[in-house]
Amino acid sequence: MNDGRPIFVQIAEHIENEILEGSLAELGQVPSTNQFAAFYKINPATAAKGVNVLVNEGILFKKEELVCLLPSMRVKN
């Protein structure tokens, strides 16, 4: 996961691709930032930044420490 773009951008794109492929259930919990950090061997702050990109775009939402997929984002083009 190093194509020259910032890692957090690549994380956000990876999550978005999983959403578009249907790998993540509507209103389902996505992996935690710590899980992404462990999987990609990156700093948890970097993983959180990638998740926050999608939260800011309205693709994911956070409630306390839980991050979930918004139902309307399943068929995003």
CORZI-V985854 format. One record per backbone hydrogen bond with DSSP energy under -0.5 kcal/mol. NH is the residue of the N-H (numbers start at 1). CO is the residue of the C=O. E is the energy in kcal/mol with one decimal. If there is no record, write none. Layout:
BEGIN
nh=(NH;NH)
co=(CO;CO)
e=(E;E)
END
This chain:
BEGIN
nh=(9;10;11;12;13;14;15;16;17;18;19;20;21;22;22;23;24;27;28;30;36;37;38;39;40;41;42;46;47;48;49;50;51;52;53;54;55;56;57;58;59;60;61;63;66;68;69;70;73;74;76)
co=(6;6;7;8;9;10;11;12;13;14;15;16;17;18;19;18;18;69;25;67;32;33;34;35;36;37;37;43;43;44;45;46;47;48;49;50;51;52;53;55;54;54;68;66;63;61;28;59;70;71;73)
e=(-0.6;-1.7;-2.5;-2.2;-2.3;-2.3;-2.4;-2.4;-2.5;-2.0;-2.0;-2.4;-2.1;-0.6;-1.1;-2.3;-0.9;-1.7;-2.4;-2.3;-2.5;-2.6;-2.4;-2.6;-2.7;-0.9;-2.1;-0.8;-1.8;-2.6;-1.8;-1.7;-2.1;-2.7;-1.3;-1.1;-1.9;-2.8;-1.3;-1.3;-2.4;-1.3;-2.6;-2.5;-2.3;-2.8;-1.6;-2.1;-1.5;-1.2;-1.3)
END
